Amino acid sequence: MAKFIFNMPDVGEGVAEAEIVEWHVKVGDTVSEDQHLVDVMTDKATIDIESPVDGKVIEVAGEVGDIIAVGSMLITVEVEGEVPDQDDGEEQWDNAGDPAPAPAPKDEEVEERIEVETSDPSDADDAMAADPQPAPKQETAPAPEPSPASKVLATPAVRKRAKELGIDLGQVKPAEDGRVRHGDLDQFLTYNSGYSAATPAREDEERKVIGMRRKIAENMAASKRNIPHFSYVEEVDVTDLEEMRAQLNANRGEKPKLTILPLLITAICKTLPDFPMINARYDDEAGVVTRHGAVHMGMAAQTDAGLMVPVLKNAQAKNVWQLANEISRLAEAARTGKATKDELTGGTLTVTSLGPLGGIATTPVINRPEVAIIGPNKIVERPMYVGDGQGGERIEKRKLMNISISCDHRVVDGWDAASFVQALKKLLETPVLIVSN
């Protein structure tokens, strides 16, 4: 038998360390060549590490959330057969006699797993239901003998709610057809002060900040710490833009369905040549601002692992249909964790949108080292005064959307940001200019 020491491989140029995101094996497991061992993260890319040999795992480098340096021991495997030559220092073999095996980690340390996905709050509901309080006895007339709760007609949802509130369904009088409904529970609570309708408190929960969530935290903290942000918000009438979008979709044929995002990106790209300070990156250590000619548009995308920003390269060279295709492809790659390092880096300006949850206004945080980030907000319908074509005004129902922009005040002045947004507004309110050359 021999010990095979598999060191943390070089996973990318300039990468000196990686964070353990998830182990797929533990001490004592038998592994085969090319088997998935562990997921590690560098920057914002998650990488699968596979086993180069067959054997039994006798040691692993650390727990989820630990940082492992490139070239240091990642996993040790006990193997059979002849020992091959050492391979470039990444895989090491120990054949000196029969040394005592390294102490294996405790079972609870090896098997511990920390999930970073958001859990369903309803999973803990049963364990946190409030203790029922007895209803006060009536002094006037004796109450009728309640029927057992198990014999009461009620849906599972009503039974679950009654259990959470500590209500015995046998004491609830149905309003109709003998079936207890949510309204009957509400009525019961109104006339029985001994029961509390308060939502039971969840137990405190501690979660280790690791993986994507830690990278997001570090990047956002660095952005707010180093960049003096300011934000500007303007209202845009997108009634005509939405009408044009509907017409384009109605005649798109085999083309992808258009959202407002490809049209917005096209309008931004047409506006940027007059405002080069917006499409820029600031190297604050070197004291150099690079104003980019090409627009490499970052798109903030929410995934199960956290916020990712895939980059749509050379957005200025694509039409709205090409943009729609690329947006869909990059968003899917981000959601499934298949986005490459090149697709997650190199942005010069970012758009962040919360879609239908967009709210009235946002103050987005700049994706450093970029100097600006644009946030379209939710489209709402409101009455507006519009010209009637004869010098007068009339009230119409219009579709309105606020555009937010946050800028790095070291590089972009308030006047520049406001002027950029006003120029962008003109294009969005005259949508024929967006699709014309």
Phi, psi and omega per residue, in radians:
M1 nan 2.601 3.134
A2 -2.451 2.715 3.092
K3 -1.717 2.202 3.092
F4 -1.848 2.018 -3.137
I5 -1.738 1.974 -3.132
F6 -1.725 1.969 -3.116
N7 -1.464 2.761 3.082
M8 -1.063 2.020 -3.073
P9 -1.296 2.858 3.049
D10 -1.299 1.936 -3.024
V11 -1.753 0.135 3.099
G12 2.919 2.649 -3.114
E13 -1.069 2.236 3.108
G14 1.451 -0.038 -3.134
V15 -1.513 2.129 -3.096
A16 -1.806 -0.339 -3.098
E17 -2.707 2.882 3.134
A18 -2.543 2.707 -3.136
E19 -1.767 2.355 3.069
I20 -1.287 2.106 -3.127
V21 -1.725 -0.743 -3.140
E22 -2.778 2.266 3.010
W23 -1.531 2.433 3.068
H24 -1.901 -0.031 3.069
V25 -2.388 2.895 3.079
K26 -2.455 2.946 3.129
V27 -1.002 2.297 -3.127
G28 1.776 -0.308 3.128
D29 -1.267 2.587 3.000
T30 -1.676 2.238 -3.099
V31 -2.074 2.731 3.091
S32 -2.070 2.832 -3.137
E33 -1.017 2.398 -3.130
D34 1.287 0.117 3.091
Q35 -1.280 2.497 3.137
H36 -1.193 2.055 -3.109
L37 -1.680 -0.866 -2.956
V38 -2.772 2.637 2.995
D39 -1.807 2.268 3.069
V40 -2.165 2.722 -3.104
M41 -2.154 2.330 2.992
T42 -2.223 2.292 -3.045
D43 0.952 -1.968 3.127
K44 -2.132 0.303 3.136
A45 -1.900 2.294 3.081
T46 -1.696 2.311 -3.029
I47 -2.136 2.383 3.067
D48 -1.543 2.270 3.058
I49 -1.866 2.246 -3.090
E50 -1.936 2.729 -3.106
S51 -1.334 2.354 3.092
P52 -1.530 -0.105 -3.067
V53 -2.468 2.942 2.950
D54 -1.634 2.551 3.077
G55 2.821 -2.895 -3.107
K56 -2.004 2.282 -3.124
V57 -1.254 2.180 3.111
I58 -2.059 -0.176 3.108
E59 -2.831 2.454 3.025
V60 -2.162 2.745 -2.930
A61 -1.314 -0.606 -3.060
G62 -3.033 -2.991 -3.106
E63 -1.748 2.997 3.053
V64 -1.013 2.272 -3.132
G65 1.744 -0.249 3.126
D66 -1.323 2.614 3.105
I67 -1.730 2.240 -3.121
I68 -2.017 2.222 3.123
A69 -1.324 2.526 3.060
V70 -1.068 2.285 3.134
G71 1.677 -0.205 3.113
S72 -1.581 2.861 -3.069
M73 -1.070 2.247 3.084
L74 -1.800 -0.800 -3.119
I75 -2.721 2.528 3.097
T76 -2.036 2.284 -3.066
V77 -2.145 2.327 3.040
E78 -1.519 2.173 -3.027
V79 -2.167 2.870 3.076
E80 -1.930 2.891 3.051
G81 1.559 -3.054 -3.105
E82 -1.223 2.668 -3.091
V83 -1.630 2.103 3.080
P84 -1.295 2.950 3.108
D85 -1.155 2.687 3.090
Q86 -1.108 2.461 -3.022
D87 -1.911 1.658 2.986
D88 0.945 0.423 3.074
G89 1.373 -0.011 -3.131
E90 -1.585 -0.522 3.138
E91 -2.142 2.141 -3.042
Q92 -2.068 2.504 -3.140
W93 -2.042 2.409 3.131
D94 -2.033 1.877 -3.120
N95 -2.080 0.117 -3.056
A96 -1.191 1.707 3.135
G97 1.102 -2.428 3.136
D98 -2.306 1.271 -3.030
P99 -1.138 2.707 3.096
A100 -1.158 2.376 -3.117
P101 -1.118 2.584 3.083
A102 -1.136 2.524 -3.133
P103 -1.070 2.283 -3.131
A104 -1.354 2.565 3.084
P105 -1.073 2.683 3.078
K106 -1.059 2.594 -3.089
D107 -0.963 -0.747 -3.069
E108 -1.175 -0.455 3.117
E109 -1.324 -0.670 -3.092
V110 -1.283 -0.684 -3.000
E111 -1.545 -0.073 -3.122
E112 -1.145 2.355 3.102
R113 -2.297 2.393 3.129
I114 -2.053 1.960 -3.125
E115 -1.403 2.395 3.132
V116 -1.859 -0.104 3.102
E117 -1.315 2.694 3.123
T118 -1.255 2.215 -3.141
S119 -1.461 2.779 3.132
D120 -1.394 2.067 -3.100
P121 -1.014 -0.418 -3.085
S122 -1.282 -0.263 -3.117
D123 -1.064 -0.536 -3.049
A124 -1.761 0.155 -3.027
D125 -1.089 -0.797 -3.069
D126 -1.074 -0.666 -3.087
A127 -1.266 -0.280 -3.044
M128 -1.984 0.212 -3.133
A129 -1.092 2.459 -3.114
A130 -1.227 2.568 3.084
D131 -1.159 2.325 -3.099
P132 -1.175 2.530 3.050
Q133 -1.913 2.363 -3.108
P134 -1.167 2.494 3.109
A135 -1.242 2.504 3.131
P136 -1.098 2.462 -3.134
K137 -1.311 2.479 3.090
Q138 -1.447 2.293 -3.097
E139 -1.482 -0.290 -3.008
T140 -1.395 -1.254 -3.086
A141 -2.157 2.543 3.134
P142 -1.149 2.392 -3.141
A143 -1.305 2.625 3.105
P144 -1.138 2.644 3.140
E145 -1.067 2.080 -3.114
P146 -1.222 2.578 3.102
S147 -1.457 2.643 3.141
P148 -0.993 2.463 -3.086
A149 -1.061 -0.532 -3.104
S150 -1.171 -0.356 -3.117
K151 -1.681 -0.063 -3.139
V152 -1.352 2.390 3.086
L153 -1.381 2.144 3.128
A154 -2.883 2.625 3.099
T155 -1.297 2.799 3.081
P156 -0.990 -0.628 -3.140
A157 -1.139 -0.704 3.115
V158 -1.181 -0.723 3.118
R159 -1.091 -0.721 3.141
K160 -1.108 -0.758 -3.135
R161 -1.151 -0.711 3.123
A162 -1.083 -0.687 3.125
K163 -1.134 -0.729 3.118
E164 -1.092 -0.605 -3.114
L165 -1.528 -0.106 -3.131
G166 1.284 0.528 -3.096
I167 -1.728 2.282 3.012
D168 -1.430 1.969 -3.086
L169 -1.042 -0.427 3.114
G170 -1.138 -0.325 3.128
Q171 -1.638 -0.057 -3.093
V172 -1.645 2.225 3.136
K173 -1.613 2.048 3.141
P174 -1.172 2.561 3.128
A175 -1.342 -0.502 -3.100
E176 -2.708 2.725 3.047
D177 0.773 0.399 3.046
G178 1.243 0.105 -3.115
R179 -1.865 2.224 3.132
V180 -1.380 2.244 3.124
R181 -2.063 3.034 -3.130
H182 -1.030 -0.647 3.120
G183 -1.092 -0.598 3.096
D184 -1.172 -0.642 3.071
L185 -1.127 -0.733 3.119
D186 -1.070 -0.752 3.137
Q187 -1.119 -0.692 3.137
F188 -1.101 -0.744 3.140
L189 -1.139 -0.587 -3.121
T190 -1.119 -0.657 -3.045
Y191 -1.801 0.111 3.124
N192 -2.328 1.566 -3.062
S193 -1.176 -0.218 3.134
G194 -1.238 -0.266 3.122
Y195 -1.781 2.492 -3.132
S196 -1.834 2.333 3.092
A197 -1.644 0.130 -3.113
A198 -1.171 2.538 3.091
T199 -1.247 2.241 -3.136
P200 -1.106 2.450 -3.127
A201 -1.281 2.484 3.052
R202 -1.408 2.707 3.074
E203 -1.251 2.593 3.063
D204 -1.087 2.567 -3.081
E205 -2.443 2.256 3.088
E206 -1.834 2.346 3.107
R207 -2.294 2.345 3.111
K208 -1.297 2.327 3.141
V209 -1.466 1.860 -3.050
I210 -2.394 3.017 2.996
G211 0.997 -2.356 -3.088
M212 -1.038 -0.701 -3.119
R213 -1.094 -0.656 3.113
R214 -1.198 -0.713 3.116
K215 -1.083 -0.731 3.115
I216 -1.083 -0.787 -3.135
A217 -1.059 -0.778 -3.133
E218 -1.131 -0.761 -3.114
N219 -1.173 -0.736 -3.136
M220 -1.178 -0.686 3.118
A221 -1.123 -0.742 3.122
A222 -1.119 -0.667 -3.139
S223 -1.130 -0.839 -3.124
K224 -1.237 -0.530 -3.117
R225 -1.286 -0.627 -3.016
N226 -1.764 -0.384 -3.035
I227 -1.914 2.160 2.997
P228 -1.352 1.733 -3.086
H229 -1.343 2.596 2.786
F230 -2.488 2.655 -3.085
S231 -2.161 2.658 3.131
Y232 -2.434 2.396 -3.087
V233 -2.260 2.375 3.100
E234 -2.387 2.540 3.114
E235 -1.563 2.377 -3.112
V236 -2.201 2.349 3.059
D237 -1.508 1.897 -3.073
V238 -1.873 0.391 3.142
T239 -1.029 -0.875 -3.121
D240 -1.202 -0.612 3.103
L241 -1.105 -0.757 3.121
E242 -1.171 -0.611 3.091
E243 -1.158 -0.750 3.105
M244 -1.121 -0.700 3.128
R245 -1.081 -0.718 3.119
A246 -1.102 -0.688 3.129
Q247 -1.176 -0.714 3.112
L248 -1.110 -0.722 3.131
N249 -1.177 -0.612 -3.134
A250 -1.173 -0.368 -3.100
N251 -2.138 0.501 -3.030
R252 -1.434 -0.323 -3.108
G253 1.114 -2.108 -3.132
E254 -1.545 -0.004 -3.115
K255 -1.267 2.782 3.137
P256 -1.214 2.687 3.094
K257 -1.223 2.344 -3.100
L258 -1.489 2.292 2.858
T259 -1.671 -3.094 3.129
I260 -1.317 -0.330 -3.043
L261 -1.093 -0.814 3.107
P262 -1.048 -0.644 3.115
L263 -1.183 -0.707 3.118
L264 -1.127 -0.764 3.140
I265 -1.113 -0.705 3.093
T266 -1.074 -0.750 3.113
A267 -1.114 -0.700 3.109
I268 -1.085 -0.792 -3.131
C269 -1.092 -0.619 3.110
K270 -1.267 -0.430 -3.103
T271 -1.515 -0.547 -2.995
L272 -1.066 -0.591 -3.127
P273 -0.960 -0.505 3.109
D274 -1.500 -0.128 -3.110
F275 -2.377 1.148 -3.052
P276 -1.129 -0.334 3.139
M277 -1.212 -0.280 -3.136
I278 -1.407 -0.682 -3.095
N279 -1.638 1.298 -2.992
A280 -2.571 2.883 3.043
R281 -2.251 2.426 -3.082
Y282 -2.012 1.987 3.025
D283 -1.535 1.649 -3.029
D284 -1.259 -0.382 3.091
E285 -1.258 -0.704 3.125
A286 -1.516 -0.255 -3.099
G287 1.226 0.663 -3.074
V288 -2.207 2.273 3.018
V289 -1.832 2.203 3.091
T290 -1.857 1.992 3.072
R291 -1.563 1.989 -3.015
H292 -1.520 2.463 3.065
G293 -1.403 -0.776 3.090
A294 -1.396 2.627 3.125
V295 -1.824 1.907 3.056
H296 -1.815 1.695 -2.933
M297 -1.511 1.991 3.017
G298 -1.358 2.493 -3.141
M299 -2.221 1.883 -3.141
A300 -1.114 2.171 -3.092
A301 -2.240 2.248 3.110
Q302 -1.450 2.251 3.101
T303 -2.205 3.006 3.094
D304 -1.075 -0.506 -3.117
A305 -1.525 -0.153 -3.114
G306 2.250 -2.986 -3.078
L307 -1.353 2.244 3.056
M308 -2.191 2.722 -3.095
V309 -2.250 1.409 3.017
P310 -1.153 2.635 -3.012
V311 -1.981 2.191 3.095
L312 -1.571 1.783 -3.032
K313 -1.309 2.475 3.089
N314 0.895 0.897 -3.123
A315 -1.084 -0.509 -3.095
Q316 -1.165 -0.323 -3.088
A317 -1.651 0.042 -3.063
K318 -1.963 2.544 3.033
N319 -1.467 3.091 -3.021
V320 -1.109 -0.595 -3.134
W321 -1.249 -0.711 3.080
Q322 -1.123 -0.688 3.085
L323 -1.089 -0.733 3.142
A324 -1.066 -0.749 3.106
N325 -1.086 -0.798 -3.075
E326 -1.219 -0.644 3.086
I327 -1.062 -0.800 3.141
S328 -1.102 -0.748 -3.117
R329 -1.134 -0.804 -3.110
L330 -1.186 -0.674 3.123
A331 -1.108 -0.711 3.119
E332 -1.176 -0.699 3.107
A333 -1.090 -0.690 3.122
A334 -1.180 -0.760 -3.104
R335 -1.132 -0.603 -3.088
T336 -1.636 0.025 3.125
G337 1.296 0.339 -3.094
K338 -1.790 0.063 3.132
A339 -1.159 2.360 -3.134
T340 -1.432 2.932 3.115
K341 -1.055 -0.700 3.139
D342 -1.117 -0.582 -3.133
E343 -1.370 -0.173 -3.118
L344 -1.945 0.104 -3.096
T345 -2.352 2.886 3.024
G346 1.559 0.209 -3.141
G347 -1.202 2.613 3.084
T348 -1.998 -0.270 3.116
L349 -2.821 2.512 -3.077
T350 -2.132 2.493 2.992
V351 -1.960 2.294 3.096
T352 -2.221 2.216 -3.082
S353 -2.352 2.369 3.073
L354 -1.672 0.202 3.102
G355 1.037 -2.338 -3.126
P356 -1.166 -0.238 3.093
L357 -1.609 0.227 -2.941
G358 -1.035 -0.343 3.110
G359 1.236 -3.019 -3.101
I360 -1.424 -0.756 -3.126
A361 -2.713 2.679 3.102
T362 -2.282 2.776 3.036
T363 -2.206 1.280 -3.019
P364 -1.146 2.678 3.132
V365 -1.578 2.335 -3.071
I366 -1.153 2.454 3.106
N367 -1.500 1.546 -3.090
R368 -0.994 2.424 0.165
P369 -1.616 0.302 3.040
E370 -1.128 2.931 -3.065
V371 -2.037 0.007 -3.136
A372 -2.712 2.702 3.059
I373 -2.541 2.390 -3.051
I374 -1.971 2.348 -3.112
G375 -2.228 1.800 2.985
P376 -1.255 2.474 -3.133
N377 -1.878 -3.081 -3.030
K378 -1.168 2.470 3.051
I379 -1.443 2.234 3.122
V380 -2.225 2.687 3.084
E381 -1.760 2.244 3.136
R382 -2.527 2.710 3.063
P383 -1.271 2.457 3.131
M384 -2.439 2.631 2.963
Y385 -1.392 2.228 3.079
V386 -2.291 2.727 3.137
G387 -1.184 2.495 -3.136
D388 -1.670 0.097 3.126
G389 1.475 -0.085 -3.118
Q390 -2.175 0.422 3.127
G391 1.539 -0.093 3.126
G392 -1.859 -3.002 3.133
E393 -2.312 2.686 3.039
R394 -2.449 2.854 -3.137
I395 -1.680 2.266 3.099
E396 -2.296 2.714 3.001
K397 -1.440 2.117 -3.079
R398 -2.197 2.716 3.085
K399 -1.679 2.109 -3.045
L400 -2.100 2.543 3.123
M401 -2.501 2.316 3.058
N402 -1.507 2.430 3.038
I403 -1.898 2.161 3.091
S404 -1.869 2.536 3.025
I405 -2.423 2.342 2.991
S406 -1.960 2.411 -3.071
C407 -2.311 2.750 3.046
D408 -1.472 1.943 -3.029
H409 -1.225 -0.182 3.055
R410 -1.286 -0.412 -3.021
V411 -2.051 -0.621 -3.051
V412 -2.008 2.215 3.077
D413 -1.459 2.755 3.127
G414 -1.024 -0.682 3.135
W415 -1.096 -0.722 3.136
D416 -1.105 -0.770 -3.128
A417 -1.114 -0.785 -3.136
A418 -1.134 -0.717 3.137
S419 -1.133 -0.695 3.103
F420 -1.071 -0.828 -3.108
V421 -1.143 -0.650 3.108
Q422 -1.131 -0.686 3.085
A423 -1.167 -0.691 3.086
L424 -1.123 -0.703 3.119
K425 -1.044 -0.729 -3.133
K426 -1.048 -0.715 3.125
L427 -1.175 -0.776 -3.093
L428 -1.164 -0.544 3.113
E429 -1.498 -0.143 3.022
T430 -2.209 1.246 -2.894
P431 -1.101 -0.355 3.124
V432 -1.097 -0.443 3.119
L433 -1.264 -0.376 -3.127
I434 -1.239 -0.743 -3.051
V435 -1.643 -0.072 3.102
S436 -1.553 2.738 -3.130
N437 -1.384 nan nan
